[in-house]
Amino acid sequence: IQVVDAKGLYVMPGLIDIHAHVFFGTEPDHYLSNGLVAVVPDGFTFRVGVTTVCDAGGAGWKSFPEFKKNIIDNSQTRVLSFLNIVGEGMRGGAYEQNINDMDAKMAAYVAKQNKDIVVGFKVAHYSGAEWMPVDRGVEAGKLANMPVMIDFGGNNPPLSIEELFMKHLRPGDIYTHTYTLLEGNVRETVVDSATSKVKPFIWDAIKKGIVFDVGYGGASFNFTQAIPALKQGFFPKTISTDLHTGSMNTSMKNQLDVMSKFLLMGMPLNEVIKASTWAPALVIKHEELGNLSVGGIADVAILDLRQGNFGFYDKTGYKVNGTQKFECSMTIKGGK
């Protein structure tokens, strides 16, 4: 038996990053689907207390077998998958605009064949004015009884997120990149930029059961949205990174960096931890994860809340000064 002295540290369930991109490969034109922009999971998880990552749409039903063989079956990190509604997965460019490759029945079929690994579906990067990609994602979700994660927007003028939440999505479906302000009027914001008030229908969406996820990313988080939102009590249900080579080397480093920012903005410590452990476990319907229960899986993160002077940035260079940040002292996955 190994005894760990964790005095003065926080002991919590292994962290779950519900939005990451780990379908790494060596194909140069494949973006986040067997491509060079995704990352190898084991190099970026255990060092920050993360034991489970959900790849958010890297693989579609066509590319999932390769993702499973190359990454999922060869990683010590627990890798789960939101299947892209696009069969080719997140290959970028024209591939992700191809409505003809958005097949709800095939996506649901592959999801059900791999229900221990696939946790839902992803709709992303579509820049047209049609609702069809969202509706096909939701159709797959209904067929497989799984949630859908939506990375929304691209059209100018942007489609209504109120219509998205109230007319297209179901309770339990996930809206990622919640606190973003994109250039070029292509995605509606959750906070009214003129008044700095959370839009009233957001509270209705929360009541309905829409899950709001951070999905920090390279371009998907702004303090000017997040600070007023949190001041008004609009906290995310799940904290996540949208980890890839383009995000981890900009204003976002990893899960602990994002957690530190939300703590700094006034989210209570227990809520920050819950949003990185038990809440995502519930969202992906893997209640065996994200908790420290008798007889449970021994996934444990031991974190320090280091005191000091720290600067936290967003993509615009907006800087907020803080006095503490999370650091990982130890990660245990499945008792190891």
VEXDREN-2710 file (C-alpha; in Angstrom, 1 decimal):
% VEXDREN-2710
k/r/px/py/pz
1/ILE/0.0/0.0/0.0
2/GLN/1.2/3.5/-0.9
3/VAL/0.2/6.3/1.5
4/VAL/0.1/9.8/0.1
5/ASP/0.3/12.8/2.5
6/ALA/-2.2/15.3/0.9
7/LYS/-2.2/17.7/3.9
8/GLY/-3.2/21.2/2.8
9/LEU/-4.2/20.0/-0.7
10/TYR/-7.6/19.4/-2.3
11/VAL/-8.5/15.8/-2.9
12/MET/-11.2/15.4/-5.6
13/PRO/-12.4/13.0/-8.3
14/GLY/-10.3/12.8/-11.4
15/LEU/-11.2/15.7/-13.6
16/ILE/-13.3/15.3/-16.7
17/ASP/-12.7/17.5/-19.7
18/ILE/-15.9/17.3/-21.6
19/HIS/-14.6/19.2/-24.7
20/ALA/-11.1/18.3/-26.0
21/HIS/-9.6/17.3/-29.3
22/VAL/-7.5/14.2/-29.1
23/PHE/-7.9/12.4/-32.4
24/PHE/-4.3/13.1/-33.2
25/GLY/-2.8/11.8/-36.4
26/THR/-0.2/12.6/-39.1
27/GLU/-2.5/13.6/-42.0
28/PRO/-1.7/17.2/-42.9
29/ASP/-5.1/18.2/-44.3
30/HIS/-7.3/16.6/-41.6
31/TYR/-7.5/19.4/-39.0
32/LEU/-8.9/17.7/-35.8
33/SER/-9.8/14.3/-37.4
34/ASN/-6.6/12.2/-37.5
35/GLY/-4.7/15.5/-38.0
36/LEU/-1.9/17.5/-36.6
37/VAL/-4.0/20.1/-34.7
38/ALA/-5.3/17.6/-32.2
39/VAL/-3.1/16.4/-29.3
40/VAL/-2.1/13.0/-28.0
41/PRO/-4.2/12.7/-24.8
42/ASP/-1.7/11.2/-22.3
43/GLY/0.7/14.1/-22.7
44/PHE/-1.8/16.7/-21.6
45/THR/-4.2/15.0/-19.1
46/PHE/-2.6/13.4/-16.1
47/ARG/-0.2/16.4/-15.5
48/VAL/-3.3/18.5/-14.7
49/GLY/-5.5/16.0/-12.9
50/VAL/-7.6/15.0/-15.8
51/THR/-8.4/11.3/-16.1
52/THR/-11.2/11.4/-18.7
53/VAL/-11.5/13.5/-21.9
54/CYS/-14.3/13.6/-24.4
55/ASP/-13.2/14.2/-27.9
56/ALA/-15.7/16.7/-29.3
57/GLY/-16.5/15.7/-32.8
58/GLY/-13.0/14.8/-34.2
59/ALA/-14.4/11.5/-35.5
60/GLY/-17.5/10.9/-37.4
61/TRP/-19.1/7.5/-38.0
62/LYS/-16.7/6.9/-40.9
63/SER/-13.5/7.7/-39.1
64/PHE/-14.5/6.4/-35.6
65/PRO/-12.9/3.0/-36.2
66/GLU/-9.5/4.6/-36.9
67/PHE/-9.9/6.9/-33.8
68/LYS/-10.7/3.9/-31.6
69/LYS/-7.8/1.8/-33.0
70/ASN/-5.1/4.5/-32.9
71/ILE/-6.0/6.7/-29.9
72/ILE/-8.7/5.3/-27.6
73/ASP/-7.3/1.7/-27.4
74/ASN/-3.7/3.0/-27.0
75/SER/-4.3/5.7/-24.3
76/GLN/-4.1/5.4/-20.6
77/THR/-6.4/8.4/-20.3
78/ARG/-10.0/7.4/-20.6
79/VAL/-11.0/8.8/-24.0
80/LEU/-14.7/9.1/-24.8
81/SER/-16.3/10.5/-28.0
82/PHE/-18.9/12.9/-29.2
83/LEU/-19.4/11.6/-32.7
84/ASN/-19.5/14.3/-35.4
85/ILE/-22.8/14.4/-37.3
86/VAL/-20.5/14.8/-40.4
87/GLY/-19.4/11.3/-41.4
88/GLU/-15.8/12.4/-42.2
89/GLY/-15.5/14.1/-38.8
90/MET/-13.8/17.4/-38.1
91/ARG/-11.7/17.6/-41.3
92/GLY/-12.2/21.3/-41.7
93/GLY/-13.2/23.4/-44.8
94/ALA/-15.7/22.0/-47.2
95/TYR/-16.0/18.6/-45.4
96/GLU/-17.8/20.3/-42.5
97/GLN/-20.2/22.2/-44.8
98/ASN/-21.4/19.1/-46.6
99/ILE/-25.0/18.5/-45.5
100/ASN/-25.1/15.3/-47.5
101/ASP/-22.5/13.8/-45.2
102/MET/-24.6/14.5/-42.1
103/ASP/-26.3/11.1/-41.6
104/ALA/-28.3/10.8/-38.4
105/LYS/-29.0/7.1/-38.8
106/MET/-25.4/6.0/-39.5
107/ALA/-24.1/8.2/-36.6
108/ALA/-26.7/6.7/-34.2
109/TYR/-25.9/3.2/-35.5
110/VAL/-22.1/3.6/-34.8
111/ALA/-22.9/5.3/-31.4
112/LYS/-25.1/2.4/-30.3
113/GLN/-22.4/-0.2/-31.4
114/ASN/-19.9/1.6/-29.2
115/LYS/-22.1/2.9/-26.4
116/ASP/-19.4/2.4/-23.8
117/ILE/-17.2/5.0/-25.6
118/VAL/-19.5/7.2/-27.6
119/VAL/-21.4/9.6/-25.2
120/GLY/-23.2/11.8/-27.7
121/PHE/-23.0/13.8/-31.0
122/LYS/-21.3/17.0/-32.1
123/VAL/-22.6/19.6/-34.5
124/ALA/-19.9/22.2/-35.4
125/HIS/-18.4/24.8/-37.7
126/TYR/-21.4/24.9/-40.1
127/SER/-21.6/28.4/-41.5
128/GLY/-24.8/28.3/-43.5
129/ALA/-28.3/29.7/-42.5
130/GLU/-30.0/26.3/-42.4
131/TRP/-31.0/24.4/-39.2
132/MET/-30.6/21.0/-40.8
133/PRO/-27.2/20.2/-39.2
134/VAL/-28.6/20.9/-35.8
135/ASP/-31.7/18.9/-36.5
136/ARG/-29.8/15.9/-37.9
137/GLY/-27.6/16.0/-34.8
138/VAL/-30.7/16.0/-32.5
139/GLU/-32.2/13.2/-34.7
140/ALA/-29.1/11.1/-34.0
141/GLY/-29.4/12.0/-30.3
142/LYS/-33.0/10.8/-30.2
143/LEU/-32.2/7.5/-32.0
144/ALA/-29.3/6.7/-29.7
145/ASN/-30.7/8.3/-26.5
146/MET/-27.6/10.5/-26.1
147/PRO/-27.0/14.3/-25.8
148/VAL/-25.9/16.6/-28.6
149/MET/-23.1/19.2/-28.2
150/ILE/-23.5/22.3/-30.4
151/ASP/-20.7/24.6/-31.5
152/PHE/-23.0/27.1/-33.2
153/GLY/-22.7/29.9/-35.7
154/GLY/-21.0/31.1/-38.8
155/ASN/-23.7/32.8/-40.7
156/ASN/-24.1/36.5/-41.0
157/PRO/-26.6/37.6/-39.6
158/PRO/-26.3/34.9/-36.9
159/LEU/-29.1/32.4/-36.3
160/SER/-31.0/32.9/-33.1
161/ILE/-29.7/31.1/-30.1
162/GLU/-33.1/31.5/-28.4
163/GLU/-34.6/29.6/-31.3
164/LEU/-31.8/27.0/-31.0
165/PHE/-32.5/26.5/-27.2
166/MET/-36.2/26.6/-27.2
167/LYS/-37.2/25.0/-30.5
168/HIS/-34.4/22.7/-31.6
169/LEU/-32.5/21.3/-28.6
170/ARG/-33.8/19.0/-25.9
171/PRO/-33.2/19.0/-22.1
172/GLY/-29.6/17.6/-21.6
173/ASP/-28.3/18.9/-24.9
174/ILE/-25.1/21.0/-24.6
175/TYR/-24.2/24.5/-25.9
176/THR/-20.4/24.9/-25.9
177/HIS/-18.3/28.1/-26.3
178/THR/-20.9/29.8/-24.0
179/TYR/-18.9/32.9/-23.2
180/THR/-17.6/33.9/-26.6
181/LEU/-17.7/37.0/-28.6
182/LEU/-16.7/36.2/-32.2
183/GLU/-15.5/38.8/-34.8
184/GLY/-17.8/39.5/-37.7
185/ASN/-21.3/39.0/-36.2
186/VAL/-21.5/35.3/-36.8
187/ARG/-22.6/34.0/-33.4
188/GLU/-25.1/35.6/-31.1
189/THR/-23.8/36.3/-27.6
190/VAL/-25.3/35.2/-24.2
191/VAL/-24.7/38.7/-22.7
192/ASP/-26.1/41.7/-24.4
193/SER/-23.0/43.8/-25.3
194/ALA/-24.9/47.1/-25.0
195/THR/-26.3/46.5/-21.5
196/SER/-23.9/43.9/-20.2
197/LYS/-27.0/41.9/-19.1
198/VAL/-27.5/38.2/-19.5
199/LYS/-30.3/37.8/-22.1
200/PRO/-33.6/36.8/-20.5
201/PHE/-34.1/33.7/-22.5
202/ILE/-30.9/32.2/-21.1
203/TRP/-32.6/31.7/-17.8
204/ASP/-35.5/29.9/-19.7
205/ALA/-33.0/27.7/-21.4
206/ILE/-31.4/26.8/-18.1
207/LYS/-34.9/25.9/-16.7
208/LYS/-35.5/23.8/-19.8
209/GLY/-32.3/21.8/-19.0
210/ILE/-29.9/23.1/-21.7
211/VAL/-26.3/22.5/-20.5
212/PHE/-24.0/25.4/-20.9
213/ASP/-20.3/24.4/-21.4
214/VAL/-17.2/26.6/-21.4
215/GLY/-15.3/25.1/-24.4
216/TYR/-12.6/27.8/-23.9
217/GLY/-10.7/27.1/-27.1
218/GLY/-8.4/29.4/-29.1
219/ALA/-11.1/32.0/-29.9
220/SER/-14.1/31.0/-27.8
221/PHE/-13.8/32.8/-24.5
222/ASN/-14.0/36.5/-23.7
223/PHE/-13.8/38.1/-20.2
224/THR/-16.2/40.8/-21.5
225/GLN/-18.9/38.1/-21.8
226/ALA/-17.9/35.9/-18.8
227/ILE/-17.3/38.5/-16.1
228/PRO/-20.8/40.1/-16.3
229/ALA/-22.5/36.7/-16.8
230/LEU/-20.9/35.2/-13.6
231/LYS/-21.7/38.4/-11.7
232/GLN/-25.3/37.8/-12.6
233/GLY/-25.1/34.2/-11.4
234/PHE/-24.9/32.6/-14.9
235/PHE/-22.4/29.9/-14.2
236/PRO/-21.4/27.2/-16.6
237/LYS/-22.7/23.6/-15.9
238/THR/-19.4/22.2/-17.2
239/ILE/-15.9/23.6/-17.5
240/SER/-13.9/22.4/-20.4
241/THR/-10.9/23.4/-22.5
242/ASP/-11.5/22.7/-26.2
243/LEU/-7.9/21.6/-26.1
244/HIS/-5.9/21.5/-29.3
245/THR/-2.5/23.0/-30.5
246/GLY/-4.2/26.2/-31.4
247/SER/-5.8/26.8/-28.0
248/MET/-3.2/25.4/-25.5
249/ASN/-0.6/27.8/-26.8
250/THR/-2.7/31.0/-26.7
251/SER/-4.5/32.4/-23.6
252/MET/-5.6/28.9/-22.5
253/LYS/-3.2/26.2/-21.3
254/ASN/-5.3/23.4/-19.8
255/GLN/-8.2/22.4/-17.6
256/LEU/-6.7/23.9/-14.4
257/ASP/-6.1/27.3/-16.2
258/VAL/-9.8/27.5/-17.1
259/MET/-10.9/26.4/-13.6
260/SER/-8.6/29.1/-12.1
261/LYS/-10.2/31.7/-14.2
262/PHE/-13.7/30.8/-13.2
263/LEU/-12.7/30.7/-9.5
264/LEU/-11.2/34.2/-10.0
265/MET/-14.4/35.5/-11.6
266/GLY/-16.4/34.5/-8.5
267/MET/-17.6/31.0/-9.1
268/PRO/-17.5/29.2/-5.7
269/LEU/-14.7/26.6/-5.3
270/ASN/-17.1/23.7/-4.8
271/GLU/-19.0/24.7/-8.0
272/VAL/-15.8/24.9/-10.0
273/ILE/-14.8/21.4/-8.9
274/LYS/-18.3/20.0/-9.5
275/ALA/-18.3/21.5/-13.0
276/SER/-15.1/19.6/-13.8
277/THR/-16.1/16.3/-12.2
278/TRP/-19.6/15.2/-11.2
279/ALA/-21.6/17.6/-13.5
280/PRO/-19.9/16.4/-16.7
281/ALA/-20.2/12.8/-15.6
282/LEU/-24.0/13.3/-15.3
283/VAL/-24.2/15.2/-18.7
284/ILE/-22.5/12.3/-20.5
285/LYS/-24.5/9.7/-18.5
286/HIS/-21.3/8.1/-17.0
287/GLU/-22.3/8.3/-13.3
288/GLU/-19.5/5.8/-12.4
289/LEU/-17.1/8.7/-13.0
290/GLY/-16.7/12.1/-11.3
291/ASN/-17.2/11.0/-7.7
292/LEU/-15.3/9.5/-4.8
293/SER/-17.7/6.8/-3.6
294/VAL/-17.1/3.5/-1.8
295/GLY/-16.3/0.9/-4.4
296/GLY/-16.1/3.5/-7.1
297/ILE/-13.4/3.8/-9.8
298/ALA/-10.2/5.2/-8.1
299/ASP/-9.8/8.3/-10.3
300/VAL/-8.4/11.0/-8.0
301/ALA/-6.9/14.4/-8.6
302/ILE/-4.9/16.1/-5.8
303/LEU/-4.7/19.8/-6.4
304/ASP/-2.9/22.7/-4.7
305/LEU/-4.4/26.2/-4.8
306/ARG/-1.2/28.1/-5.1
307/GLN/-1.1/31.6/-3.7
308/GLY/0.7/34.4/-5.5
309/ASN/0.3/37.1/-8.1
310/PHE/-1.0/35.7/-11.4
311/GLY/-2.1/37.3/-14.7
312/PHE/-4.9/35.6/-16.6
313/TYR/-5.6/36.6/-20.2
314/ASP/-8.2/36.0/-22.9
315/LYS/-7.6/35.9/-26.6
316/THR/-8.0/39.7/-27.0
317/GLY/-5.2/40.5/-24.5
318/TYR/-7.8/41.4/-21.8
319/LYS/-5.9/40.8/-18.5
320/VAL/-7.3/40.0/-15.0
321/ASN/-5.0/39.7/-12.0
322/GLY/-5.6/36.9/-9.5
323/THR/-4.0/35.8/-6.3
324/GLN/-4.4/32.0/-6.6
325/LYS/-4.3/29.2/-9.2
326/PHE/-4.8/25.5/-9.3
327/GLU/-1.8/23.2/-9.7
328/CYS/-1.8/19.5/-9.8
329/SER/0.2/17.6/-7.2
330/MET/-0.8/14.1/-8.1
331/THR/-3.2/12.2/-10.4
332/ILE/-4.5/8.7/-9.8
333/LYS/-6.3/6.8/-12.6
334/GLY/-8.0/3.5/-11.8
335/GLY/-5.9/3.2/-8.6
336/LYS/-2.6/3.8/-10.4
END
